[in-house]
Amino acid sequence: MARKKKGRDISGWLVVDKPAGVTSSAVVNKAKWAFGANKAGHAGTLDPEATGLLAIAFGEATKTVPYITDALKAYRFTVRLGQATNTDDSEGEVIAQSDLRPSDAEIEAALGPFKGDIMQVPPKFSAVKVDGQRAYKLARGGITTELAARPLWVESLDLVSRPDADHVVLEMVCGKGGYVRAIARDLGAALGCHGHVSALRRLWSGPFEADRGITFETLDALAKSPALDDYLLPLETGLADLPELRCSAEAAARMRNGNPGMVLSSNVEYGDEAWASHDGRAVAIGVYMSGELHPRRVIVAGK
């Protein structure tokens, strides 16, 4: 017989405003402990020194994580001009310098090629796998690797401010798999002056916003208390970008057993991905075909 996991059987989303100096995994572990949850995961890693949105899923909400990682997300970041580092951020060693400082107009002009469908080479210190190993582990071991360029959709990339000659603040909205550090590195190269990220904050991702998240301090202060549950969002929040299809109790039972179920649809097309609900609770995520939802992921609990 399968061993039952320890902890509370809760499902839902927690939005955390991550502070600098802590890893994403440490935040997830803290949240899991604070709620006494038996299962938790996050939708997109932030570098330890980065701040902002970290969306944590508990229980059945982990089945909706892909729809947050695939969603558009926004970042505000500061590029330090005149220096390149081996990690493409301020944590690394300076490997190249330049006295050249581009004007605001030159920076604005250089942003154009970084918008739309672009190809991006991940930083050498990244979680990308090379022959089964993480690139950052190889880099720390002094092993030189050539990482392949990957496609990235950049919805927007704008100059926000220029605090001084050495720094420029940018905001970017992009799709899945983007590395802000790579944008800073490549922008510096395009401007001929080098560059790296000196500050980074994720503003939002899909339906979640950093400014509405719980702080690390509050999470710690309310740990193990009933008041903490007030910060838990329904798992359905993670499905905001998918169409919802209502169904009857009988259809819900069929879908929870992995079978197609009849749903009510007005504007969902054949083959579209959607989610079915009964009494406001998610039942399953799947593909709509001829009046039925064919489940791919079954949801067995709500908040």
Backbone bond lengths (Angstrom), bond angles and torsions (degrees), N, CA, C in turn:
res aa  C-N    CA-C-N  psi(-1)  N-CA   C-N-CA  omega(-1)  CA-C   N-CA-C  phi
1 M - - - 1.458 - - 1.524 109.47 -
2 A 1.341 115.76 139.01 1.454 119.89 -178.44 1.520 110.49 -64.36
3 R 1.322 114.81 142.32 1.453 120.88 -178.98 1.526 109.34 -80.20
4 K 1.342 116.55 129.32 1.455 120.33 -178.87 1.523 110.28 -74.54
5 K 1.343 115.75 134.61 1.449 120.28 179.35 1.521 110.63 -69.93
6 K 1.327 115.29 145.33 1.447 120.55 177.37 1.528 110.03 -78.71
7 G 1.332 115.36 150.01 1.454 119.32 176.71 1.510 112.92 110.44
8 R 1.345 115.03 175.66 1.458 121.92 -178.91 1.527 110.93 -76.46
9 D 1.305 114.44 140.79 1.462 120.17 177.95 1.528 108.19 -91.04
10 I 1.341 116.18 77.27 1.460 121.19 -179.22 1.523 109.75 -112.01
11 S 1.329 115.04 152.48 1.459 121.51 178.42 1.523 109.07 -133.95
12 G 1.314 116.70 136.29 1.455 121.23 179.20 1.513 111.14 156.17
13 W 1.320 115.48 -177.27 1.470 122.25 -177.74 1.521 110.61 -115.31
14 L 1.317 115.70 142.25 1.460 122.60 172.09 1.518 108.09 -122.42
15 V 1.334 116.12 125.30 1.461 121.38 177.33 1.520 108.24 -97.38
16 V 1.322 116.53 118.66 1.467 122.47 -179.30 1.519 109.43 -111.89
17 D 1.334 116.39 136.90 1.460 122.28 171.19 1.524 106.50 -92.03
18 K 1.331 115.47 93.51 1.464 120.95 -172.58 1.534 111.87 -68.24
19 P 1.326 117.20 134.31 1.455 119.73 174.98 1.528 111.31 -84.60
20 A 1.305 116.89 167.51 1.463 121.32 175.27 1.529 109.11 -73.93
21 G 1.322 115.90 153.54 1.451 120.66 174.19 1.509 115.53 89.57
22 V 1.328 117.98 8.59 1.463 121.20 178.37 1.524 108.73 -136.80
23 T 1.314 117.04 143.29 1.464 120.63 -179.06 1.525 111.16 -78.73
24 S 1.326 115.35 158.71 1.465 120.05 176.93 1.525 110.76 -62.30
25 S 1.314 116.85 -38.63 1.469 120.71 179.38 1.520 111.42 -63.09
26 A 1.340 116.57 -37.80 1.461 120.36 178.90 1.525 111.14 -65.86
27 V 1.335 116.85 -36.44 1.467 120.83 177.71 1.529 110.01 -66.51
28 V 1.316 116.88 -43.76 1.472 120.54 178.21 1.523 110.44 -61.18
29 N 1.318 116.64 -44.61 1.465 120.21 179.84 1.528 111.34 -62.93
30 K 1.336 116.14 -39.49 1.461 120.21 178.20 1.533 110.55 -64.25
31 A 1.342 116.26 -44.19 1.463 120.43 -179.71 1.528 110.87 -65.53
32 K 1.306 116.79 -41.37 1.466 120.84 179.46 1.521 110.32 -61.48
33 W 1.330 116.04 -42.61 1.463 121.11 177.87 1.527 111.09 -66.80
34 A 1.336 116.61 -44.51 1.455 121.44 -176.49 1.529 111.89 -61.41
35 F 1.336 116.61 -38.64 1.461 121.18 179.90 1.532 111.90 -87.95
36 G 1.319 116.57 -13.49 1.456 119.85 -174.58 1.509 111.75 66.83
37 A 1.353 116.17 30.09 1.467 121.81 -174.51 1.526 111.04 -80.05
38 N 1.332 115.37 150.64 1.461 118.94 179.41 1.528 113.60 -91.78
39 K 1.339 117.00 -9.61 1.461 119.43 -179.28 1.521 109.81 -153.38
40 A 1.344 116.62 131.83 1.466 120.66 -179.80 1.526 110.02 -154.78
41 G 1.326 114.83 151.97 1.468 121.48 175.99 1.519 108.29 -158.80
42 H 1.330 117.01 169.30 1.460 119.20 -179.10 1.521 111.38 -121.39
43 A 1.325 115.57 163.16 1.465 121.17 -177.31 1.522 110.11 -109.98
44 G 1.322 117.10 70.24 1.464 120.42 175.02 1.510 113.54 113.98
45 T 1.329 116.61 112.52 1.462 122.59 -178.42 1.522 112.07 -69.82
46 L 1.330 115.28 142.10 1.458 122.47 168.40 1.520 107.85 -110.71
47 D 1.338 117.46 142.21 1.453 120.96 175.18 1.527 109.37 -59.48
48 P 1.340 118.18 151.53 1.470 120.59 -178.02 1.528 114.36 -51.73
49 E 1.336 118.69 -40.20 1.460 120.50 -177.54 1.528 113.29 -85.02
50 A 1.326 117.63 -5.90 1.467 121.06 177.69 1.519 110.01 -79.91
51 T 1.328 115.76 155.29 1.461 121.19 178.19 1.532 109.58 -121.80
52 G 1.333 114.65 174.01 1.457 118.94 172.39 1.511 114.72 107.14
53 L 1.320 114.09 -155.55 1.457 121.47 -169.44 1.522 114.15 -61.77
54 L 1.326 114.28 124.50 1.460 121.88 167.34 1.518 105.75 -132.01
55 A 1.335 116.14 110.82 1.466 121.63 -177.93 1.522 108.94 -92.53
56 I 1.334 115.63 121.83 1.467 121.86 -176.58 1.527 109.80 -111.18
57 A 1.315 115.73 129.62 1.469 121.89 -179.70 1.522 109.84 -105.39
58 F 1.336 115.49 136.55 1.457 121.45 176.09 1.523 110.01 -112.95
59 G 1.325 115.95 144.30 1.456 121.75 172.97 1.512 114.04 55.50
60 E 1.336 115.83 -127.91 1.458 121.32 -176.87 1.527 112.61 -65.62
61 A 1.326 117.77 -19.78 1.464 120.26 177.99 1.525 111.94 -64.86
62 T 1.333 117.59 -19.54 1.463 119.80 177.40 1.530 111.08 -62.49
63 K 1.338 116.59 -22.11 1.470 119.83 177.92 1.530 111.71 -72.59
64 T 1.321 117.59 -14.70 1.465 121.18 179.16 1.530 112.13 -100.00
65 V 1.331 117.85 -0.58 1.474 121.80 -179.08 1.531 113.06 -54.11
66 P 1.349 119.63 -42.97 1.469 119.10 -178.21 1.528 113.72 -57.71
67 Y 1.323 117.60 -27.12 1.463 120.36 -177.19 1.527 111.63 -79.74
68 I 1.326 116.67 -15.76 1.462 121.01 172.95 1.526 110.11 -89.90
69 T 1.327 117.46 -41.09 1.464 119.91 179.00 1.524 111.11 -66.35
70 D 1.324 117.22 -29.07 1.469 121.10 178.90 1.528 112.93 -83.00
71 A 1.324 117.46 -13.26 1.464 121.35 -175.14 1.527 111.54 -76.04
72 L 1.335 115.81 162.16 1.460 120.31 172.48 1.516 109.40 -63.56
73 K 1.333 115.66 150.10 1.457 121.05 178.76 1.520 109.23 -143.45
74 A 1.325 117.32 154.66 1.466 121.50 -175.84 1.523 110.85 -122.07
75 Y 1.317 115.05 142.06 1.460 122.12 179.22 1.528 110.22 -131.35
76 R 1.326 116.56 143.45 1.464 121.99 166.30 1.520 106.25 -114.07
77 F 1.321 116.82 128.77 1.460 118.78 -176.64 1.527 111.33 -146.14
78 T 1.314 114.15 155.39 1.468 121.74 179.39 1.516 109.09 -108.89
79 V 1.320 115.73 129.48 1.463 121.41 177.00 1.522 108.57 -102.11
80 R 1.311 116.25 125.72 1.466 121.93 173.45 1.514 107.70 -86.91
81 L 1.313 116.21 111.54 1.459 121.52 -179.90 1.527 110.66 -81.17
82 G 1.330 115.38 152.35 1.464 120.31 174.99 1.504 115.43 92.60
83 Q 1.339 117.52 -4.31 1.461 120.43 -179.79 1.529 110.94 -142.15
84 A 1.326 115.52 136.34 1.464 121.46 170.10 1.516 107.46 -110.83
85 T 1.335 116.77 143.02 1.462 120.90 177.04 1.519 109.61 -122.33
86 N 1.328 116.17 162.75 1.466 119.37 -177.95 1.527 112.75 -72.96
87 T 1.343 117.38 -15.06 1.464 121.15 178.11 1.527 112.04 -107.56
88 D 1.334 117.05 -3.96 1.474 123.80 -177.95 1.523 112.38 67.44
89 D 1.340 117.05 15.32 1.463 120.94 171.49 1.529 108.37 -141.45
90 S 1.319 116.52 -178.48 1.467 120.53 -173.56 1.523 113.39 -75.51
91 E 1.338 117.50 -6.82 1.454 120.75 178.93 1.527 112.38 -79.08
92 G 1.328 116.97 -16.73 1.458 120.54 -175.01 1.524 114.27 -92.20
93 E 1.322 115.09 -177.66 1.460 122.38 178.21 1.522 109.78 -88.62
94 V 1.323 115.96 140.16 1.460 120.98 177.26 1.526 108.60 -70.82
95 I 1.342 116.07 124.05 1.463 120.26 -177.51 1.527 112.48 -114.14
96 A 1.318 117.33 -10.17 1.470 120.67 177.75 1.525 108.52 -159.98
97 Q 1.368 115.69 147.16 1.456 120.42 -179.95 1.524 110.42 -138.01
98 S 1.318 114.59 158.65 1.461 120.63 178.20 1.526 109.31 -150.74
99 D 1.331 116.01 145.56 1.467 121.36 176.41 1.533 111.35 -89.31
100 L 1.329 116.61 -7.14 1.457 120.10 -179.55 1.523 110.65 -69.63
101 R 1.335 116.50 135.16 1.457 121.29 175.71 1.529 108.66 -131.18
102 P 1.321 117.87 110.77 1.465 121.30 -178.21 1.530 111.92 -69.59
103 S 1.318 115.85 155.95 1.459 121.59 176.74 1.518 109.57 -77.96
104 D 1.339 116.72 167.98 1.468 120.81 176.44 1.525 110.64 -59.73
105 A 1.325 115.69 -39.93 1.464 119.96 -179.34 1.523 110.81 -64.22
106 E 1.323 116.59 -39.43 1.472 120.07 179.06 1.532 110.74 -67.09
107 I 1.318 116.49 -36.92 1.468 120.01 177.96 1.524 110.34 -66.57
108 E 1.336 115.71 -45.30 1.471 120.40 178.38 1.523 110.75 -56.60
109 A 1.329 116.38 -44.49 1.466 120.80 -178.83 1.524 111.46 -65.77
110 A 1.350 116.45 -35.02 1.464 120.52 -177.30 1.521 112.46 -73.86
111 L 1.336 117.84 -18.28 1.463 120.59 -178.22 1.527 112.69 -72.60
112 G 1.322 117.03 -24.83 1.461 121.35 -176.18 1.513 115.06 -50.77
113 P 1.341 119.04 -51.21 1.469 120.31 -177.93 1.527 114.39 -66.63
114 F 1.329 116.83 -9.60 1.457 119.98 179.95 1.529 112.51 -95.02
115 K 1.324 117.47 7.62 1.457 121.90 -178.93 1.526 110.75 -108.35
116 G 1.328 116.02 152.02 1.459 120.53 -179.50 1.519 111.20 86.02
117 D 1.322 116.46 -150.28 1.471 121.40 177.16 1.520 109.07 -80.14
118 I 1.331 116.81 115.27 1.453 120.74 -179.76 1.531 109.15 -127.43
119 M 1.325 115.60 167.93 1.462 121.99 172.37 1.529 107.04 -111.34
120 Q 1.322 115.71 132.28 1.460 120.32 -175.06 1.525 110.49 -130.15
121 V 1.323 116.03 132.35 1.462 121.62 174.68 1.524 108.23 -90.88
122 P 1.333 119.01 119.74 1.468 120.94 -179.40 1.525 111.81 -60.88
123 P 1.323 118.08 155.70 1.465 121.12 174.91 1.522 110.94 -60.85
124 K 1.322 116.67 151.18 1.466 119.72 178.34 1.530 110.17 -63.87
125 F 1.328 116.69 -33.28 1.462 120.82 174.17 1.530 107.97 -92.42
126 S 1.316 116.01 81.74 1.464 122.52 179.89 1.517 108.60 -146.75
127 A 1.343 115.50 172.09 1.465 120.30 -176.95 1.523 113.05 -86.81
128 V 1.330 117.00 5.09 1.464 120.77 177.99 1.534 109.19 -59.58
129 K 1.335 115.39 138.82 1.466 119.19 -179.50 1.527 111.81 -89.91
130 V 1.335 115.34 136.93 1.459 123.51 175.90 1.526 107.30 -125.67
131 D 1.326 115.91 112.18 1.468 120.63 -176.95 1.524 111.74 51.41
132 G 1.328 115.40 42.11 1.453 120.71 175.80 1.518 115.52 85.54
133 Q 1.332 117.49 -2.38 1.460 120.45 -179.46 1.524 110.61 -117.70
134 R 1.319 116.92 148.36 1.457 121.58 177.53 1.516 110.50 -68.34
135 A 1.332 115.28 137.40 1.462 120.10 -177.38 1.525 111.85 -59.30
136 Y 1.344 117.43 -37.73 1.465 119.04 -176.98 1.528 111.79 -67.23
137 K 1.350 117.08 -30.58 1.462 119.55 177.51 1.520 110.67 -69.20
138 L 1.331 116.14 -39.20 1.466 120.04 177.26 1.526 110.29 -66.17
139 A 1.345 116.10 -41.45 1.465 120.15 -179.34 1.522 111.12 -64.29
140 R 1.330 116.25 -40.88 1.467 119.32 178.35 1.512 111.83 -64.65
141 G 1.338 115.70 -28.20 1.455 120.09 178.65 1.517 113.22 -85.35
142 G 1.328 116.61 3.99 1.457 120.83 178.66 1.512 114.34 79.81
143 I 1.321 117.20 14.19 1.462 121.54 -179.98 1.525 109.59 -90.60
144 T 1.313 116.58 122.93 1.461 121.94 -179.63 1.525 109.94 -82.66
145 T 1.319 115.77 129.86 1.462 121.00 179.58 1.525 109.96 -129.03
146 E 1.320 116.22 151.38 1.454 121.88 175.08 1.522 107.66 -108.23
147 L 1.320 116.18 107.52 1.453 120.29 -178.54 1.522 110.38 -85.58
148 A 1.321 116.38 139.57 1.463 121.17 -179.01 1.526 110.49 -76.54
149 A 1.319 115.88 145.46 1.459 121.41 176.78 1.525 109.71 -68.33
150 R 1.327 115.81 145.92 1.455 121.73 -178.87 1.526 109.74 -125.99
151 P 1.332 116.77 147.70 1.470 119.08 178.89 1.522 111.53 -72.00
152 L 1.321 115.90 144.25 1.461 122.12 178.50 1.521 108.86 -145.69
153 W 1.332 116.14 135.70 1.459 120.83 174.24 1.520 108.81 -96.61
154 V 1.339 116.47 120.70 1.463 122.18 176.68 1.523 107.70 -109.93
155 E 1.317 115.21 107.57 1.463 122.09 -178.18 1.528 111.26 -67.36
156 S 1.335 115.60 -42.91 1.462 120.56 179.19 1.523 109.40 -157.08
157 L 1.323 115.50 153.25 1.464 122.94 176.49 1.514 106.93 -151.02
158 D 1.333 116.07 110.13 1.458 120.79 -170.98 1.522 112.45 -128.12
159 L 1.330 115.07 146.03 1.453 121.40 173.27 1.525 108.42 -79.72
160 V 1.334 116.73 123.01 1.458 121.90 -177.54 1.519 111.18 -95.89
161 S 1.335 116.55 -45.67 1.459 120.24 -179.49 1.522 110.31 -161.14
162 R 1.321 115.12 166.59 1.474 122.64 178.00 1.536 107.12 -130.79
163 P 1.341 117.22 85.67 1.463 120.59 -176.68 1.520 113.78 -56.17
164 D 1.336 116.53 -37.95 1.463 122.04 177.74 1.521 107.79 -160.49
165 A 1.318 116.21 -178.91 1.468 120.50 -175.81 1.523 112.22 -62.75
166 D 1.335 117.14 -27.28 1.463 121.00 -174.77 1.524 114.15 -89.94
167 H 1.327 117.13 -11.28 1.463 118.99 -173.19 1.530 112.04 -132.87
168 V 1.328 114.97 145.43 1.454 121.49 175.00 1.527 108.33 -137.76
169 V 1.336 116.85 134.14 1.462 122.29 -179.61 1.521 108.77 -101.29
170 L 1.334 116.09 127.63 1.461 122.38 -177.75 1.518 110.06 -124.29
171 E 1.327 115.94 156.31 1.459 121.78 170.46 1.522 108.52 -125.23
172 M 1.331 115.51 135.98 1.460 121.17 -178.27 1.520 110.28 -132.03
173 V 1.322 115.58 137.92 1.459 122.61 169.70 1.525 106.36 -114.38
174 C 1.326 117.25 124.87 1.465 119.90 -175.42 1.513 110.84 -145.16
175 G 1.322 114.71 172.80 1.450 121.71 178.50 1.511 112.01 -90.58
176 K 1.306 115.58 -162.02 1.456 122.96 -176.44 1.530 112.19 -68.21
177 G 1.338 115.32 141.00 1.460 120.53 170.06 1.510 116.51 87.46
178 G 1.341 117.83 9.22 1.456 120.19 -178.86 1.519 112.55 -81.35
179 Y 1.324 116.33 142.55 1.462 122.32 174.93 1.523 108.71 -112.45
180 V 1.338 116.03 114.90 1.463 120.45 178.14 1.524 110.06 -62.97
181 R 1.316 116.80 -36.77 1.469 120.06 179.11 1.524 111.68 -60.00
182 A 1.329 116.26 -36.24 1.464 119.93 178.55 1.526 110.99 -69.18
183 I 1.342 117.10 -35.84 1.463 120.89 176.79 1.525 109.55 -61.87
184 A 1.334 117.26 -46.62 1.466 121.37 179.70 1.523 111.05 -62.35
185 R 1.307 116.35 -44.11 1.473 121.63 179.20 1.527 111.39 -60.80
186 D 1.320 115.78 -48.75 1.461 120.30 -176.10 1.526 112.42 -73.16
187 L 1.336 117.02 -31.85 1.467 119.93 176.26 1.524 109.47 -66.65
188 G 1.327 116.37 -43.25 1.463 119.88 177.49 1.516 111.97 -60.28
189 A 1.335 115.70 -39.35 1.470 119.78 178.18 1.523 110.71 -67.09
190 A 1.337 116.96 -40.52 1.462 121.07 -179.76 1.533 111.35 -65.11
191 L 1.335 116.00 -32.46 1.465 121.12 179.98 1.520 112.12 -84.90
192 G 1.332 116.18 -10.08 1.463 120.62 178.83 1.512 114.41 76.66
193 C 1.343 117.06 17.28 1.465 119.49 -175.99 1.518 113.38 -124.72
194 H 1.342 118.26 -1.51 1.465 123.86 -174.10 1.535 110.10 70.18
195 G 1.343 115.49 164.83 1.450 119.90 179.16 1.512 112.12 -176.84
196 H 1.313 115.31 153.80 1.463 121.06 173.99 1.520 109.42 -150.15
197 V 1.339 116.45 163.23 1.459 121.40 179.78 1.526 109.67 -79.53
198 S 1.336 115.90 128.41 1.464 119.85 176.82 1.525 111.90 -108.75
199 A 1.324 117.77 -15.90 1.462 122.00 175.98 1.521 108.45 -156.62
200 L 1.350 116.16 142.37 1.465 120.46 -176.55 1.523 109.94 -146.73
201 R 1.336 115.40 133.78 1.467 121.04 176.26 1.518 109.43 -138.39
202 R 1.339 116.23 128.18 1.466 120.31 174.02 1.531 107.54 -86.42
203 L 1.329 115.32 120.02 1.462 121.04 -174.74 1.520 112.33 -83.04
204 W 1.327 116.45 -44.77 1.464 121.01 179.80 1.518 110.41 -158.52
205 S 1.315 114.76 162.81 1.462 122.00 175.55 1.512 107.50 -149.63
206 G 1.349 116.71 118.10 1.453 119.88 -176.39 1.519 110.41 56.57
207 P 1.333 118.54 -125.91 1.467 121.34 -177.21 1.533 114.06 -85.63
208 F 1.331 118.00 -2.90 1.462 121.66 -172.82 1.530 111.96 -100.80
209 E 1.347 116.15 139.75 1.461 122.34 -179.24 1.527 110.34 -123.80
210 A 1.336 115.80 136.19 1.460 120.80 -178.14 1.524 112.35 -61.08
211 D 1.328 116.54 -40.67 1.464 120.40 -175.78 1.521 113.16 -66.47
212 R 1.331 117.08 -14.36 1.463 120.95 177.16 1.527 111.78 -101.30
213 G 1.318 115.65 6.25 1.454 119.94 -176.90 1.519 113.03 -86.27
214 I 1.318 115.98 161.68 1.444 122.66 175.98 1.524 108.83 -77.41
215 T 1.316 117.07 142.34 1.461 119.95 178.27 1.526 109.44 -80.61
216 F 1.307 115.19 160.69 1.463 120.85 179.48 1.527 109.92 -62.90
217 E 1.341 115.96 -36.32 1.456 120.69 -179.34 1.535 111.06 -66.62
218 T 1.337 116.85 -42.68 1.467 120.45 179.31 1.523 110.73 -67.04
219 L 1.323 116.14 -39.48 1.464 120.63 177.66 1.523 110.00 -57.69
220 D 1.314 116.39 -43.12 1.457 121.37 -179.55 1.530 110.80 -69.43
221 A 1.346 115.87 -41.64 1.464 120.21 -176.59 1.524 112.59 -67.36
222 L 1.337 117.34 -34.30 1.468 121.62 -177.02 1.523 113.20 -96.60
223 A 1.316 116.94 4.88 1.465 120.67 -177.52 1.521 111.93 -52.59
224 K 1.336 114.79 135.75 1.467 123.95 176.66 1.529 113.46 69.81
225 S 1.347 117.56 7.28 1.463 119.29 -179.65 1.527 110.53 -104.46
226 P 1.342 118.49 152.00 1.469 121.75 178.41 1.529 112.54 -59.62
227 A 1.341 117.56 -27.79 1.468 121.51 -178.24 1.520 111.84 -61.88
228 L 1.330 116.61 -25.79 1.459 119.74 -178.38 1.521 111.92 -66.91
229 D 1.322 117.18 -29.03 1.466 121.15 -179.22 1.528 112.41 -63.44
230 D 1.328 117.09 -20.82 1.461 120.39 178.80 1.526 112.04 -65.51
231 Y 1.320 117.12 -19.53 1.464 121.65 -179.56 1.526 112.26 -89.04
232 L 1.330 117.09 -6.79 1.464 120.87 -177.59 1.524 110.30 -80.55
233 L 1.323 115.91 126.12 1.465 122.14 178.83 1.531 109.63 -95.97
234 P 1.340 117.85 150.12 1.470 120.13 178.77 1.527 111.49 -59.52
235 L 1.309 116.53 148.38 1.470 119.59 178.89 1.523 111.54 -61.09
236 E 1.351 116.61 -26.48 1.459 120.75 179.86 1.525 112.46 -62.13
237 T 1.350 117.39 -20.63 1.463 121.32 177.94 1.524 110.79 -58.67
238 G 1.303 116.66 -33.70 1.462 120.83 -179.66 1.512 113.81 -73.22
239 L 1.337 117.29 -5.82 1.463 121.72 -179.55 1.523 112.16 -107.72
240 A 1.324 116.36 16.56 1.464 121.50 -174.24 1.526 113.57 -58.21
241 D 1.327 117.46 -27.92 1.463 120.32 -177.69 1.529 113.65 -89.19
242 L 1.330 116.68 -0.77 1.468 120.85 178.03 1.526 109.77 -107.67
243 P 1.336 118.52 146.81 1.471 120.24 176.58 1.521 110.90 -68.10
244 E 1.337 114.93 143.60 1.460 121.37 178.15 1.528 109.89 -100.34
245 L 1.322 116.43 135.22 1.454 122.92 178.21 1.522 108.68 -121.70
246 R 1.320 117.52 122.76 1.459 120.50 -179.45 1.534 110.77 -81.48
247 C 1.317 114.26 153.10 1.469 118.77 -179.46 1.522 110.45 -145.96
248 S 1.320 116.42 167.58 1.463 122.65 179.02 1.526 109.87 -82.90
249 A 1.322 116.28 169.79 1.462 121.13 177.59 1.529 110.85 -61.22
250 E 1.352 115.39 -38.70 1.475 119.44 -179.78 1.528 110.90 -65.21
251 A 1.344 116.50 -42.73 1.466 120.10 179.50 1.525 110.60 -67.52
252 A 1.334 115.89 -36.38 1.461 119.81 178.29 1.524 110.86 -61.84
253 A 1.327 116.37 -41.96 1.460 120.42 179.28 1.528 110.90 -63.49
254 R 1.331 116.71 -40.63 1.464 120.52 178.88 1.534 110.48 -62.47
255 M 1.330 116.24 -46.28 1.464 119.64 -176.90 1.528 112.33 -68.32
256 R 1.325 116.17 -33.82 1.461 118.53 177.99 1.523 111.91 -69.77
257 N 1.330 115.87 -15.64 1.465 120.84 172.87 1.522 111.93 -94.72
258 G 1.352 115.65 6.43 1.458 120.12 176.76 1.506 115.10 88.77
259 N 1.346 117.53 7.09 1.467 121.39 -179.14 1.524 111.45 -100.26
260 P 1.340 118.31 154.22 1.467 120.67 175.68 1.520 110.94 -60.90
261 G 1.344 115.95 145.23 1.456 120.50 178.79 1.511 111.29 -135.37
262 M 1.311 116.56 148.37 1.461 121.81 179.38 1.531 110.21 -68.33
263 V 1.345 115.95 138.29 1.463 121.53 179.38 1.522 109.63 -134.87
264 L 1.325 115.48 160.28 1.455 121.24 175.39 1.514 108.25 -93.25
265 S 1.328 116.70 126.24 1.462 120.63 -177.98 1.523 110.17 -135.66
266 S 1.345 115.11 142.84 1.460 119.18 177.27 1.529 111.92 -117.74
267 N 1.324 117.07 -37.81 1.463 118.57 -175.68 1.529 114.06 -136.62
268 V 1.322 117.58 14.28 1.455 120.71 177.64 1.521 109.08 -87.02
269 E 1.316 116.64 131.58 1.458 121.25 -177.49 1.526 111.80 -91.52
270 Y 1.302 114.76 157.34 1.466 122.13 178.96 1.537 109.38 -55.28
271 G 1.326 116.41 128.41 1.455 121.28 178.03 1.508 114.49 91.46
272 D 1.344 117.41 -6.16 1.469 120.37 178.73 1.522 110.45 -72.66
273 E 1.331 115.30 148.41 1.458 120.09 173.60 1.529 108.06 -83.89
274 A 1.329 116.66 139.65 1.463 121.58 -177.74 1.522 108.18 -156.31
275 W 1.339 114.82 177.35 1.461 118.85 174.61 1.512 110.02 -131.29
276 A 1.329 114.62 145.30 1.458 121.01 -178.47 1.519 109.85 -100.51
277 S 1.345 115.33 145.08 1.461 120.10 179.15 1.522 110.38 -134.12
278 H 1.324 114.35 151.87 1.469 121.40 172.65 1.518 107.42 -135.76
279 D 1.334 116.06 125.04 1.466 121.92 -176.68 1.526 111.66 55.87
280 G 1.344 116.06 35.30 1.453 120.92 175.73 1.509 115.43 83.50
281 R 1.318 118.43 -2.64 1.464 122.37 -179.33 1.521 110.98 -106.07
282 A 1.326 115.50 140.76 1.462 120.51 179.15 1.525 110.28 -66.18
283 V 1.320 114.50 138.51 1.462 121.71 179.27 1.525 110.57 -110.17
284 A 1.335 115.63 -47.28 1.456 120.10 -177.19 1.524 109.91 -161.85
285 I 1.321 114.97 157.67 1.467 122.79 173.99 1.521 106.00 -116.77
286 G 1.323 116.09 133.15 1.454 117.43 -177.84 1.509 112.67 -170.52
287 V 1.324 115.79 -154.06 1.462 122.68 -175.92 1.529 109.21 -114.63
288 Y 1.325 115.24 134.02 1.463 121.27 -179.80 1.523 109.93 -84.47
289 M 1.336 116.00 126.87 1.456 121.68 178.74 1.524 110.05 -143.29
290 S 1.312 116.40 115.28 1.469 122.61 172.38 1.520 113.54 48.31
291 G 1.323 116.22 53.24 1.451 120.73 176.03 1.508 115.73 83.56
292 E 1.328 117.46 1.07 1.456 121.14 -179.79 1.524 110.68 -126.05
293 L 1.327 115.31 152.11 1.460 120.45 170.10 1.513 108.11 -102.50
294 H 1.323 116.11 124.78 1.457 122.02 177.61 1.533 107.60 -96.38
295 P 1.332 117.91 108.69 1.469 121.31 -172.19 1.521 114.21 -65.51
296 R 1.332 114.25 139.13 1.465 121.68 169.17 1.530 110.03 -112.43
297 R 1.331 114.97 -34.57 1.463 121.29 175.71 1.533 107.26 -131.55
298 V 1.312 115.28 127.70 1.465 121.38 -179.37 1.527 108.93 -99.84
299 I 1.342 116.74 132.31 1.462 122.10 178.74 1.528 107.77 -104.68
300 V 1.326 116.64 124.88 1.471 119.48 -175.53 1.520 113.38 -112.04
301 A 1.351 117.44 3.93 1.452 119.41 179.75 1.520 109.61 -154.62
302 G 1.320 116.02 158.17 1.460 121.83 174.23 1.504 109.54 -116.06
303 K 1.366 115.18 -161.73 1.469 119.13 179.90 1.516 109.30 -65.42
